[in-house]
Amino acid sequence: MIGIQLDEVMVGTHCFANGDVRRRPLIFALTWGNKNLMKFLNPLSPEFLTSRVKGMITVEGLVNKADCSGTLKLMYFKGRKIRYELEFQDDVGRRYRYVGEKVDIWPWNLHRTHVTCRGTIKEIATEREISRSVVYFPLRELVPFVLSTRLTKS
């Protein structure tokens, strides 16, 4: 079975929801893809344009280089957006979910909409909002991103 994988880095800032207005760094470095390229590209498949994600996330003041995993959905035809859902935990075992979206994706504005992702972090046990963020795909990462594209065999 042939699959596909890519490496992506997003960099930006977040603010805690507790009223602290200081902007702090938020970074995630992910490897995403699908083990079955045919299912990934088939509009009739439940895996259509859906990828598994693994990587690391740093949310200053919360976690530093924590392992994360989840999904990336390229929802070009349903909602014109890209959705990241990542789960991770802090040093004491509290679990969190990051949900971020790149929205309003149209062919004429890809240079803007494919690089900006707005997200929130919630504590999974309580659903309490912890943080809001805006992260960007840095232009300097374009060549490494394209060159990271690889076919996989499982």
C-alpha positions in Angstrom: 0.0 0.0 0.0 1.4 3.4 -1.0 0.9 6.4 1.4 2.1 10.0 1.7 3.8 12.0 4.4 4.8 15.7 4.8 6.5 17.7 7.6 5.0 21.0 8.6 6.0 23.7 11.1 3.6 26.4 12.4 4.8 29.3 14.5 2.9 32.1 16.3 1.6 33.3 19.7 -1.1 32.5 22.2 -2.8 34.2 25.1 -4.1 32.4 28.2 -7.8 32.7 28.7 -7.4 33.6 32.4 -7.1 37.3 31.5 -3.4 37.4 31.0 -3.0 39.4 27.8 0.7 38.7 27.2 1.4 37.0 23.9 3.6 34.0 24.3 5.1 31.6 21.7 3.2 28.7 20.4 5.0 26.3 17.9 4.1 23.0 16.5 6.2 20.7 14.2 4.1 17.9 12.7 4.4 15.0 10.4 1.1 14.3 8.7 -0.1 12.0 6.0 -2.2 8.9 5.2 -1.0 5.3 4.9 -3.3 4.7 1.9 -3.0 7.3 -0.9 -6.0 5.9 -2.7 -8.3 6.4 0.3 -6.8 9.8 0.9 -7.6 10.9 -2.7 -11.0 9.1 -3.0 -13.9 11.5 -2.4 -16.1 8.5 -1.5 -13.7 7.3 1.3 -14.2 8.4 4.9 -10.4 9.1 4.9 -10.7 11.6 2.0 -8.2 14.3 2.5 -7.8 13.3 6.1 -4.4 12.7 7.7 -3.0 11.3 10.9 -0.7 13.7 12.7 2.2 13.2 15.1 4.7 15.7 16.3 5.7 18.2 19.0 4.0 21.3 20.4 5.3 24.1 22.6 2.8 26.3 24.3 4.9 28.7 26.5 3.7 28.6 30.0 1.9 25.3 29.5 4.2 22.7 27.8 7.6 22.6 26.1 8.1 20.2 23.2 5.3 17.9 24.3 4.4 14.9 22.1 1.1 15.5 20.3 -1.1 13.5 17.9 -4.4 13.8 16.1 -5.8 14.6 12.7 -5.5 17.1 9.9 -8.5 17.5 7.6 -8.2 19.3 4.3 -11.9 20.4 4.1 -11.6 22.2 0.7 -15.0 21.1 -0.5 -16.8 21.1 2.8 -16.3 24.5 4.5 -13.3 25.7 2.6 -11.0 25.2 5.5 -8.2 23.1 7.0 -8.7 21.8 10.5 -6.0 20.6 13.0 -7.0 18.6 16.0 -4.1 17.8 18.3 -4.0 16.2 21.7 -1.2 16.5 24.2 -0.5 16.4 27.9 1.5 18.5 30.4 4.1 17.3 32.8 1.6 16.3 35.5 -0.7 14.4 33.1 -3.4 16.9 32.3 -4.6 16.3 28.8 -5.3 19.1 26.3 -6.9 19.5 22.9 -5.7 22.1 20.3 -8.2 22.8 17.5 -7.1 25.2 14.9 -8.5 26.2 11.5 -7.2 27.8 8.3 -10.4 29.3 6.9 -11.9 31.0 3.8 -9.8 29.0 1.4 -10.3 30.1 -2.2 -7.9 29.6 -5.2 -7.1 33.4 -5.3 -6.2 33.7 -1.6 -4.1 30.6 -0.9 -1.1 32.8 -0.1 -3.0 34.2 2.9 -5.4 31.5 4.0 -3.0 28.5 3.8 -0.6 30.2 6.1 -2.8 31.5 9.0 -4.3 29.2 11.6 -6.5 30.4 14.5 -6.9 28.0 17.3 -7.9 27.3 20.9 -6.6 24.9 23.6 -9.0 23.3 26.0 -8.4 21.0 28.9 -10.0 17.7 27.9 -11.4 16.7 31.3 -13.2 20.0 32.0 -13.6 21.5 28.4 -12.3 24.7 30.0 -10.7 27.0 27.5 -7.0 27.5 28.3 -5.7 29.6 25.4 -6.4 31.2 22.1 -3.7 31.4 19.4 -2.8 32.5 15.9 0.0 30.6 14.2 1.5 31.0 10.8 3.3 28.9 8.2 6.7 30.7 7.9 7.7 31.4 4.3 11.2 30.1 5.1 9.6 26.7 5.6 8.1 26.4 2.1 11.1 24.7 0.5 11.6 22.2 3.4 7.8 21.5 3.4 7.7 20.7 -0.3 10.9 18.7 -0.1 9.6 16.7 2.9 6.8 15.2 0.7 7.4 11.5 0.4 5.6 8.4 -0.6 5.5 5.6 2.0 5.0 1.9 1.8 3.3 -0.1 4.4 
